[in-house]
Amino acid sequence: MNVALLTGGASSERDVALATGLQVAGALRERGHAVATVDLATGFITPGNESALLPGGVGREPPSLTSLRELQRGMLTGGLGEIPVVRDADVVFVALHGGQGENGTVQALLDVVGVPYTGSGHLASALAMDKDLSKHVLRDAGITVPRWVMTPAAPDVVAREVGFPCIVKPSNEGSSVGLSLVREPAALPAAIAAAAAAFAAFAVVPFGAETTLFGLLDQPIELGVADVNVALLVIFAITSMGIYGIVLAGWWLALGHLLTALLLAITLIGIPFAWAHLKLAGLALWPIGKDIVSTN
């Protein structure tokens, strides 16, 4: 299959997109696909030059994007559809993070070009990238989401609706770009002012209530940061004990290890979460058949 791999771009998550794209390109080529890499900002990248796209890995701070944004503007106003490897591809693999690569803009352009692409369409992408809109859609569908308010919001409103400590973050960015932790009401105005200087819209959400599991449980339950860390520990314990027992000690001792891990899970995080982790670890007697959704 001829695959046009779309990566890079001029969003604050450019380096993350490049890291994703390079890994995807390698995996696809290992499976026999012909892959042509296209940077949404600079255009077609020859295989020999791909390694130079991200020589230092993903940095702690977003890259400087001033010059790249003008290049990307040209790509989005017609240049992308004129690149032969994109126009003639069997499918476009969208390995973009943030900005116009994730908010439906690129997806709409590919719809116009008429090339199939991976991931959601332009409408779903636009809704999912906007934290305020996506939470409204999910809430109206009866799905529990973390509390939030959009700014501008006075400290007393945030205290009443969200509480402190809280997180101030852009409404349409990812990878924790622009995020700040506000521990007390007095620090809220400065955090909002700093976010407003760089981003058009931003939300205030509770600190430590960033992940919601549903589909595995009868009702959605918000997990705090500590809960998520414990969950990962329990999943590791369940799987490692089970594998150790089966390989080295036989089925009966393996069952003992699994029961020990399950009791640990019940003690630390309760029966509903423990059962969810068993499903996550693939140890249930029937398929999950449902999704895990994180709202951020």
C-alpha positions as semicolon CSV with decimal commas, in nm:
position;residue;x (nm);y (nm);z (nm)
1;M;0,000;0,000;0,000
2;N;0,121;0,351;-0,081
3;V;0,099;0,554;0,240
4;A;0,152;0,929;0,270
5;L;0,257;0,992;0,629
6;L;0,158;1,342;0,738
7;T;0,354;1,471;1,038
8;G;0,533;1,776;1,180
9;G;0,336;2,092;1,116
10;A;0,351;2,421;1,303
11;S;0,160;2,349;1,622
12;S;0,310;2,367;1,969
13;E;0,321;1,986;1,955
14;R;0,538;1,968;1,642
15;D;0,813;1,765;1,810
16;V;0,559;1,516;1,946
17;A;0,412;1,476;1,598
18;L;0,756;1,418;1,447
19;A;0,838;1,155;1,708
20;T;0,508;0,980;1,631
21;G;0,558;1,005;1,256
22;L;0,909;0,861;1,256
23;Q;0,800;0,562;1,461
24;V;0,493;0,501;1,245
25;A;0,697;0,527;0,924
26;G;0,941;0,264;1,048
27;A;0,664;0,028;1,157
28;L;0,478;0,058;0,826
29;R;0,793;-0,004;0,622
30;E;0,872;-0,312;0,828
31;R;0,535;-0,447;0,719
32;G;0,606;-0,392;0,353
33;H;0,423;-0,064;0,286
34;A;0,568;0,215;0,074
35;V;0,577;0,525;0,297
36;A;0,632;0,884;0,185
37;T;0,678;1,129;0,473
38;V;0,529;1,479;0,438
39;D;0,589;1,759;0,688
40;L;0,276;1,975;0,703
41;A;0,503;2,279;0,724
42;T;0,787;2,203;0,484
43;G;0,648;1,941;0,244
44;F;0,785;1,609;0,122
45;I;1,079;1,467;0,318
46;T;1,307;1,216;0,150
47;P;1,377;0,897;0,351
48;G;1,741;0,998;0,383
49;N;1,646;1,325;0,553
50;E;1,385;1,186;0,795
51;S;1,637;1,125;1,073
52;A;1,729;1,495;1,070
53;L;1,371;1,600;1,152
54;L;1,408;1,541;1,525
55;P;1,779;1,500;1,608
56;G;1,745;1,588;1,975
57;G;1,417;1,413;2,052
58;V;1,111;1,579;2,203
59;G;1,210;1,882;2,409
60;R;1,059;2,004;2,733
61;E;0,947;2,330;2,570
62;P;0,754;2,380;2,242
63;P;0,977;2,463;1,944
64;S;0,996;2,807;1,782
65;L;0,726;2,809;1,516
66;T;0,721;3,160;1,366
67;S;0,877;3,069;1,031
68;L;0,702;2,732;1,010
69;R;0,355;2,883;1,042
70;E;0,392;3,077;0,719
71;L;0,506;2,763;0,540
72;Q;0,214;2,567;0,680
73;R;-0,028;2,836;0,565
74;G;0,088;2,771;0,209
75;M;0,034;2,398;0,252
76;L;-0,317;2,447;0,384
77;T;-0,418;2,683;0,103
78;G;-0,360;2,427;-0,169
79;G;-0,003;2,309;-0,154
80;L;-0,077;1,984;0,028
81;G;-0,311;1,856;-0,241
82;E;-0,053;1,930;-0,511
83;I;0,216;1,704;-0,361
84;P;0,219;1,389;-0,580
85;V;0,279;1,144;-0,295
86;V;-0,029;1,283;-0,117
87;R;-0,252;1,309;-0,422
88;D;-0,168;0,956;-0,540
89;A;-0,161;0,783;-0,199
90;D;-0,385;0,490;-0,116
91;V;-0,426;0,643;0,229
92;V;-0,289;0,934;0,430
93;F;-0,172;0,838;0,777
94;V;-0,232;1,145;0,994
95;A;0,049;1,154;1,252
96;L;-0,016;1,511;1,366
97;H;-0,060;1,646;1,717
98;G;-0,239;1,967;1,805
99;G;-0,325;2,274;1,603
100;Q;-0,470;2,247;1,255
101;G;-0,353;1,890;1,220
102;E;-0,588;1,777;1,495
103;N;-0,872;2,029;1,496
104;G;-1,036;1,920;1,171
105;T;-0,863;2,165;0,934
106;V;-0,633;1,910;0,771
107;Q;-0,910;1,651;0,770
108;A;-1,142;1,888;0,583
109;L;-0,868;1,964;0,330
110;L;-0,807;1,593;0,270
111;D;-1,182;1,548;0,219
112;V;-1,165;1,812;-0,055
113;V;-0,857;1,649;-0,210
114;G;-1,042;1,319;-0,204
115;V;-0,776;1,106;-0,036
116;P;-0,873;0,857;0,240
117;Y;-0,706;0,922;0,575
118;T;-0,679;0,765;0,917
119;G;-0,863;0,886;1,224
120;S;-1,181;1,085;1,268
121;G;-1,341;1,315;1,012
122;H;-1,327;1,693;1,024
123;L;-1,637;1,746;1,240
124;A;-1,548;1,489;1,505
125;S;-1,189;1,618;1,510
126;A;-1,304;1,977;1,561
127;L;-1,536;1,880;1,847
128;A;-1,285;1,654;2,019
129;M;-1,004;1,908;2,006
130;D;-1,210;2,177;2,180
131;K;-1,232;2,083;2,548
132;D;-1,534;2,303;2,613
133;L;-1,737;2,173;2,318
134;S;-1,640;1,810;2,371
135;K;-1,739;1,820;2,738
136;H;-2,075;1,974;2,645
137;V;-2,136;1,698;2,387
138;L;-2,036;1,421;2,628
139;R;-2,237;1,565;2,916
140;D;-2,546;1,609;2,700
141;A;-2,513;1,243;2,598
142;G;-2,534;1,143;2,964
143;I;-2,161;1,081;3,016
144;T;-2,003;1,209;3,336
145;V;-1,716;1,451;3,277
146;P;-1,496;1,645;3,523
147;R;-1,627;1,984;3,632
148;W;-1,495;2,283;3,439
149;V;-1,545;2,653;3,374
150;M;-1,428;2,863;3,084
151;T;-1,243;3,187;3,145
152;P;-1,270;3,470;3,214
153;A;-1,386;3,351;3,553
154;A;-1,355;3,518;3,891
155;P;-1,181;3,329;4,175
156;D;-1,510;3,293;4,366
157;V;-1,674;3,131;4,062
158;V;-1,383;2,890;4,021
159;A;-1,392;2,809;4,394
160;R;-1,764;2,735;4,375
161;E;-1,773;2,542;4,046
162;V;-1,432;2,371;4,039
163;G;-1,246;2,424;4,366
164;F;-0,878;2,469;4,449
165;P;-0,622;2,351;4,362
166;C;-0,717;2,363;3,994
167;I;-0,561;2,353;3,649
168;V;-0,570;2,637;3,396
169;K;-0,506;2,515;3,043
170;P;-0,584;2,607;2,682
171;S;-0,914;2,479;2,551
172;N;-0,767;2,355;2,222
173;E;-0,412;2,240;2,294
174;G;-0,271;1,905;2,405
175;S;0,040;1,745;2,559
176;S;0,003;1,974;2,865
177;V;0,107;2,278;2,657
178;G;0,025;2,600;2,841
179;L;-0,092;2,417;3,153
180;S;-0,048;2,573;3,497
181;L;-0,137;2,451;3,846
182;V;-0,316;2,704;4,065
183;R;-0,311;2,610;4,433
184;E;-0,497;2,907;4,580
185;P;-0,740;3,180;4,464
186;A;-0,480;3,458;4,483
187;A;-0,272;3,291;4,211
188;L;-0,560;3,252;3,965
189;P;-0,549;3,597;3,795
190;A;-0,178;3,562;3,709
191;A;-0,231;3,213;3,565
192;I;-0,523;3,332;3,352
193;A;-0,327;3,637;3,231
194;A;-0,031;3,419;3,132
195;A;-0,256;3,181;2,939
196;A;-0,445;3,466;2,772
197;A;-0,120;3,607;2,636
198;A;-0,060;3,295;2,428
199;F;-0,396;3,124;2,372
200;A;-0,740;3,233;2,257
201;A;-0,952;3,025;2,495
202;F;-0,875;2,822;2,802
203;A;-1,052;2,617;3,067
204;V;-1,022;2,571;3,443
205;V;-1,060;2,210;3,560
206;P;-1,011;2,030;3,894
207;F;-0,658;1,923;3,981
208;G;-0,630;1,545;3,989
209;A;-0,958;1,459;3,812
210;E;-0,828;1,423;3,463
211;T;-0,912;1,064;3,374
212;T;-1,253;0,902;3,352
213;L;-1,296;0,530;3,290
214;F;-1,623;0,410;3,151
215;G;-1,737;0,111;2,953
216;L;-1,543;-0,107;3,199
217;L;-1,766;0,002;3,486
218;D;-2,141;0,033;3,519
219;Q;-2,110;0,405;3,591
220;P;-1,838;0,657;3,506
221;I;-1,600;0,730;3,792
222;E;-1,349;1,013;3,803
223;L;-0,996;0,904;3,890
224;G;-0,748;1,138;4,052
225;V;-0,376;1,137;3,979
226;A;-0,303;0,916;4,280
227;D;-0,575;0,672;4,172
228;V;-0,427;0,646;3,823
229;N;-0,081;0,575;3,965
230;V;-0,223;0,305;4,189
231;A;-0,420;0,165;3,896
232;L;-0,105;0,129;3,687
233;L;0,072;-0,038;3,979
234;V;-0,213;-0,284;4,025
235;I;-0,228;-0,368;3,653
236;F;0,146;-0,435;3,659
237;A;0,115;-0,649;3,971
238;I;-0,171;-0,855;3,830
239;T;-0,005;-0,923;3,497
240;S;0,348;-0,980;3,628
241;M;0,235;-1,212;3,907
242;G;0,021;-1,408;3,665
243;I;0,298;-1,443;3,407
244;Y;0,554;-1,532;3,672
245;G;0,330;-1,799;3,820
246;I;0,237;-1,960;3,490
247;V;0,591;-1,968;3,352
248;L;0,786;-2,062;3,663
249;A;0,550;-2,220;3,910
250;G;0,253;-2,369;3,730
251;W;-0,115;-2,286;3,719
252;W;-0,201;-2,338;4,086
253;L;0,065;-2,104;4,218
254;A;-0,020;-1,863;3,939
255;L;-0,379;-1,858;4,065
256;G;-0,250;-1,777;4,412
257;H;-0,047;-1,486;4,275
258;L;-0,347;-1,353;4,086
259;L;-0,570;-1,375;4,393
260;T;-0,305;-1,192;4,595
261;A;-0,291;-0,918;4,335
262;L;-0,670;-0,897;4,324
263;L;-0,691;-0,863;4,703
264;L;-0,428;-0,589;4,682
265;A;-0,635;-0,411;4,418
266;I;-0,955;-0,439;4,624
267;T;-0,777;-0,310;4,934
268;L;-0,622;-0,011;4,757
269;I;-0,891;0,100;4,515
270;G;-1,209;-0,097;4,580
271;I;-1,397;-0,376;4,404
272;P;-1,525;-0,180;4,096
273;F;-1,178;-0,054;4,008
274;A;-1,020;-0,392;4,079
275;W;-1,263;-0,558;3,839
276;A;-1,191;-0,294;3,578
277;H;-0,817;-0,356;3,613
278;L;-0,868;-0,729;3,569
279;K;-1,044;-0,653;3,243
280;L;-0,771;-0,412;3,142
281;A;-0,509;-0,677;3,210
282;G;-0,692;-0,915;2,978
283;L;-0,762;-1,169;3,252
284;A;-1,143;-1,166;3,242
285;L;-1,321;-1,469;3,101
286;W;-1,494;-1,271;2,827
287;P;-1,392;-0,983;2,597
288;I;-1,430;-0,626;2,719
289;G;-1,586;-0,511;2,394
290;K;-1,600;-0,149;2,511
291;D;-1,378;0,157;2,507
292;I;-1,179;0,350;2,762
293;V;-1,221;0,725;2,723
294;S;-1,007;0,994;2,882
295;T;-1,142;1,346;2,897
296;N;-0,878;1,614;2,931
